[in-house]
Amino acid sequence: MIKNKKLIIGITGGIASGKSLLSNWLKENGFNILDADKIAHKVLEEKSVINKLQKEFGSKTVFKGKINRKILGAEVFGNKEKIKQLNKIIHPGVFSLMDKYVAEADSNIFFEIPLLFETHTEKCFDYIILITASKIIKLKRLTNRDNISEKDAEKRFKSQLEDKDKIPKSDFVIINNEDIDGAIEQLKKAVAEIAKSVPRKTVSFLENYHNFQK
């Protein structure tokens, strides 16, 4: 069990829900917030990880000694077994770094983590904020942002859990459709409520990962 005074808050949501926009608001207003994807990118720079990925997925995933994330992503997309192998290689490093950042933090810390529920990290957070939006809005955002077809967008949506499965497991749900000011007001209220709350986290990220590997 972990006894901590600072709070660990997870911000999550599906593709094109607007997580980053709200996370940026937190950062601009002085909150301590880290991006799990950027932590993963840092792990991908480690030589031992590069070697393991090259051995598992082939030399095509490495260019000039670095992982080509676009090729690696295309290699594993839609293939559960390959995704499982990829996670097995990078997740220990990612979760170890997240634990390190938590230990070093001197105030409440937020993590923007898109696959919070998919990676079974619910117990690693004191509170979870879910960012959601209507399917129509997300579809419009994704096709415009990534210049892809609706068919390809649907494939990406299907690679993640649906919001209806995440809502019951979240402490706060923020609706982020076209009213960004309204979404920010919802976020402010959630953050204010969390500030008055007590720690509930029960396990570290790395310990939680190993528990799920048993």
Kinemage of the C-alpha trace (Angstrom):
@kinemage 1
@onewidth
@group {chain A} dominant
@subgroup {mainchain}
@vectorlist {calphas} color= white
{ca met a 1} P 0.000 0.000 0.000
{ca ile a 2} L 1.129 3.559 -0.721
{ca lys a 3} L 0.723 6.430 1.686
{ca asn a 4} L 1.135 9.750 -0.103
{ca lys a 5} L 0.067 13.297 0.638
{ca lys a 6} L 0.197 14.588 -2.919
{ca leu a 7} L -2.546 13.519 -5.275
{ca ile a 8} L -2.009 11.658 -8.533
{ca ile a 9} L -4.666 12.585 -11.097
{ca gly a 10} L -5.202 10.881 -14.430
{ca ile a 11} L -6.646 12.761 -17.394
{ca thr a 12} L -7.913 10.437 -20.088
{ca gly a 13} L -10.297 10.252 -22.989
{ca gly a 14} L -10.697 8.748 -26.427
{ca ile a 15} L -9.142 9.928 -29.668
{ca ala a 16} L -10.124 13.517 -30.575
{ca ser a 17} L -11.907 14.121 -27.274
{ca gly a 18} L -9.819 17.245 -26.681
{ca lys a 19} L -7.575 15.995 -23.864
{ca ser a 20} L -4.541 17.991 -24.925
{ca leu a 21} L -6.450 21.271 -25.117
{ca leu a 22} L -7.618 20.931 -21.532
{ca ser a 23} L -4.241 19.608 -20.390
{ca asn a 24} L -2.633 22.709 -21.896
{ca trp a 25} L -5.000 24.865 -19.855
{ca leu a 26} L -3.771 23.128 -16.699
{ca lys a 27} L -0.152 23.661 -17.709
{ca glu a 28} L -0.721 27.319 -18.548
{ca asn a 29} L -2.267 27.809 -15.122
{ca gly a 30} L 0.665 26.400 -13.222
{ca phe a 31} L -0.412 22.808 -12.602
{ca asn a 32} L 2.134 19.998 -12.705
{ca ile a 33} L 1.097 17.908 -15.711
{ca leu a 34} L 2.972 15.254 -17.687
{ca asp a 35} L 2.114 13.526 -20.957
{ca ala a 36} L 2.332 9.719 -20.869
{ca asp a 37} L 2.855 9.603 -24.637
{ca lys a 38} L 5.926 11.831 -24.331
{ca ile a 39} L 7.229 9.611 -21.545
{ca ala a 40} L 6.811 6.632 -23.879
{ca his a 41} L 8.712 8.505 -26.601
{ca lys a 42} L 11.553 9.001 -24.129
{ca val a 43} L 11.629 5.284 -23.383
{ca leu a 44} L 11.783 4.577 -27.137
{ca glu a 45} L 15.117 6.419 -27.216
{ca glu a 46} L 16.757 3.910 -24.862
{ca lys a 47} L 19.262 1.665 -26.644
{ca ser a 48} L 18.078 -1.511 -24.936
{ca val a 49} L 14.479 -0.791 -25.969
{ca ile a 50} L 15.506 -0.020 -29.546
{ca asn a 51} L 17.362 -3.338 -29.759
{ca lys a 52} L 14.393 -5.302 -28.413
{ca leu a 53} L 11.960 -3.616 -30.798
{ca gln a 54} L 14.240 -4.188 -33.769
{ca lys a 55} L 14.537 -7.858 -32.867
{ca glu a 56} L 10.760 -8.201 -32.413
{ca phe a 57} L 9.484 -6.106 -35.335
{ca gly a 58} L 12.377 -6.002 -37.772
{ca ser a 59} L 15.021 -3.530 -38.942
{ca lys a 60} L 12.411 -1.492 -40.839
{ca thr a 61} L 11.311 0.044 -37.538
{ca val a 62} L 14.750 1.601 -36.965
{ca phe a 63} L 16.195 4.503 -38.964
{ca lys a 64} L 19.608 6.002 -38.205
{ca gly a 65} L 19.656 4.309 -34.818
{ca lys a 66} L 16.247 5.582 -33.748
{ca ile a 67} L 12.778 4.072 -33.706
{ca asn a 68} L 10.562 5.233 -36.553
{ca arg a 69} L 7.353 5.639 -34.573
{ca lys a 70} L 5.186 5.950 -37.677
{ca ile a 71} L 6.391 2.639 -39.137
{ca leu a 72} L 6.227 0.934 -35.742
{ca gly a 73} L 2.677 2.183 -35.239
{ca ala a 74} L 1.608 0.918 -38.648
{ca glu a 75} L 3.246 -2.433 -37.926
{ca val a 76} L 1.254 -3.090 -34.752
{ca phe a 77} L -2.031 -1.273 -35.457
{ca gly a 78} L -5.022 -3.575 -35.265
{ca asn a 79} L -2.927 -6.597 -34.272
{ca lys a 80} L -3.592 -7.476 -30.623
{ca glu a 81} L -0.659 -9.880 -30.345
{ca lys a 82} L 1.840 -7.367 -31.748
{ca ile a 83} L 0.461 -4.624 -29.515
{ca lys a 84} L 0.858 -6.950 -26.552
{ca gln a 85} L 4.504 -7.561 -27.460
{ca leu a 86} L 5.128 -3.844 -27.970
{ca asn a 87} L 3.647 -3.018 -24.571
{ca lys a 88} L 5.687 -5.766 -22.940
{ca ile a 89} L 8.840 -4.056 -24.182
{ca ile a 90} L 8.046 -0.408 -23.430
{ca his a 91} L 5.592 -0.394 -20.514
{ca pro a 92} L 8.090 -1.330 -17.765
{ca gly a 93} L 10.214 1.682 -18.691
{ca val a 94} L 7.219 3.986 -19.010
{ca phe a 95} L 5.732 3.032 -15.660
{ca ser a 96} L 9.130 3.164 -13.951
{ca leu a 97} L 9.577 6.756 -15.153
{ca met a 98} L 6.057 7.681 -14.067
{ca asp a 99} L 6.822 6.382 -10.561
{ca lys a 100} L 10.052 8.413 -10.611
{ca tyr a 101} L 8.200 11.608 -11.538
{ca val a 102} L 5.628 10.981 -8.807
{ca ala a 103} L 8.374 10.491 -6.210
{ca glu a 104} L 10.081 13.711 -7.295
{ca ala a 105} L 6.897 15.824 -7.387
{ca asp a 106} L 6.389 18.274 -4.537
{ca ser a 107} L 2.742 18.958 -5.393
{ca asn a 108} L -0.257 17.254 -6.962
{ca ile a 109} L 0.658 15.745 -10.310
{ca phe a 110} L -1.533 15.200 -13.368
{ca phe a 111} L -0.839 12.632 -16.073
{ca glu a 112} L -2.472 12.884 -19.488
{ca ile a 113} L -2.771 9.204 -20.352
{ca pro a 114} L -4.993 8.256 -23.324
{ca leu a 115} L -5.024 4.519 -22.585
{ca leu a 116} L -5.498 4.751 -18.827
{ca phe a 117} L -8.225 2.117 -18.699
{ca glu a 118} L -6.809 -0.012 -21.492
{ca thr a 119} L -3.563 -0.342 -19.504
{ca his a 120} L -5.459 -1.117 -16.266
{ca thr a 121} L -3.866 1.737 -14.311
{ca glu a 122} L -7.018 2.885 -12.489
{ca lys a 123} L -5.621 1.958 -9.056
{ca cys a 124} L -2.509 4.048 -9.677
{ca phe a 125} L -4.475 7.301 -9.530
{ca asp a 126} L -6.216 9.037 -6.671
{ca tyr a 127} L -8.719 10.569 -9.085
{ca ile a 128} L -9.554 10.155 -12.760
{ca ile a 129} L -10.894 12.873 -15.069
{ca leu a 130} L -12.482 11.612 -18.276
{ca ile a 131} L -12.745 13.974 -21.239
{ca thr a 132} L -15.526 13.025 -23.619
{ca ala a 133} L -17.290 14.397 -26.681
{ca ser a 134} L -20.034 13.260 -29.009
{ca lys a 135} L -19.125 10.742 -31.719
{ca ile a 136} L -19.996 13.265 -34.446
{ca ile a 137} L -17.712 15.912 -32.960
{ca lys a 138} L -14.829 13.485 -32.498
{ca leu a 139} L -15.223 12.174 -36.027
{ca lys a 140} L -15.107 15.701 -37.416
{ca arg a 141} L -12.058 16.604 -35.336
{ca leu a 142} L -10.137 13.466 -36.252
{ca thr a 143} L -10.791 13.551 -39.999
{ca asn a 144} L -9.858 17.242 -40.144
{ca arg a 145} L -6.844 16.960 -37.880
{ca asp a 146} L -5.233 13.901 -39.457
{ca asn a 147} L -6.655 14.318 -42.967
{ca ile a 148} L -8.068 10.793 -42.998
{ca ser a 149} L -11.309 9.242 -44.203
{ca glu a 150} L -14.247 8.515 -41.923
{ca lys a 151} L -13.583 4.798 -42.459
{ca asp a 152} L -10.018 5.114 -41.150
{ca ala a 153} L -11.247 7.270 -38.283
{ca glu a 154} L -13.730 4.574 -37.288
{ca lys a 155} L -10.896 2.028 -37.186
{ca arg a 156} L -9.030 4.210 -34.723
{ca phe a 157} L -12.105 4.627 -32.548
{ca lys a 158} L -12.534 0.853 -32.415
{ca ser a 159} L -8.963 0.438 -31.149
{ca gln a 160} L -9.980 2.030 -27.831
{ca leu a 161} L -12.628 1.391 -25.220
{ca glu a 162} L -15.878 3.279 -25.680
{ca asp a 163} L -16.735 6.154 -23.352
{ca lys a 164} L -19.698 4.235 -21.960
{ca asp a 165} L -17.227 1.734 -20.504
{ca lys a 166} L -15.018 4.452 -19.025
{ca ile a 167} L -17.636 6.712 -17.452
{ca pro a 168} L -18.530 4.397 -14.521
{ca lys a 169} L -14.833 4.107 -13.630
{ca ser a 170} L -14.153 7.864 -13.690
{ca asp a 171} L -14.491 10.357 -10.853
{ca phe a 172} L -15.218 13.338 -13.092
{ca val a 173} L -16.606 13.425 -16.635
{ca ile a 174} L -16.074 16.547 -18.709
{ca ile a 175} L -18.092 17.054 -21.870
{ca asn a 176} L -15.934 18.772 -24.451
{ca asn a 177} L -18.002 19.344 -27.570
{ca glu a 178} L -17.924 22.750 -29.271
{ca asp a 179} L -18.093 24.877 -26.105
{ca ile a 180} L -14.464 24.977 -24.982
{ca asp a 181} L -15.163 27.638 -22.346
{ca gly a 182} L -17.818 25.383 -20.864
{ca ala a 183} L -15.384 22.457 -20.820
{ca ile a 184} L -12.777 24.570 -19.041
{ca glu a 185} L -15.354 25.589 -16.418
{ca gln a 186} L -16.121 21.896 -15.839
{ca leu a 187} L -12.399 21.231 -15.473
{ca lys a 188} L -11.995 24.076 -12.985
{ca lys a 189} L -14.762 22.629 -10.822
{ca ala a 190} L -13.223 19.159 -10.960
{ca val a 191} L -9.788 20.464 -9.990
{ca ala a 192} L -11.257 22.504 -7.123
{ca glu a 193} L -13.101 19.440 -5.837
{ca ile a 194} L -9.965 17.300 -6.070
{ca ala a 195} L -7.961 19.917 -4.140
{ca lys a 196} L -10.257 19.340 -1.150
{ca ser a 197} L -9.978 15.542 -1.393
{ca val a 198} L -7.788 12.914 0.230
{ca pro a 199} L -5.368 10.427 -1.363
{ca arg a 200} L -6.815 7.084 -2.493
{ca lys a 201} L -3.999 5.639 -4.584
{ca thr a 202} L -3.139 2.087 -3.547
{ca val a 203} L -0.335 0.909 -5.844
{ca ser a 204} L 2.591 2.261 -7.862
{ca phe a 205} L 2.552 2.151 -11.660
{ca leu a 206} L 5.301 -0.448 -11.981
{ca glu a 207} L 3.902 -2.650 -9.222
{ca asn a 208} L 0.483 -2.499 -10.832
{ca tyr a 209} L 1.996 -3.491 -14.195
{ca his a 210} L 3.711 -6.530 -12.695
{ca asn a 211} L 0.515 -7.536 -10.901
{ca phe a 212} L -1.259 -7.743 -14.256
{ca gln a 213} L 1.544 -9.835 -15.746
{ca lys a 214} L 1.082 -12.589 -13.171
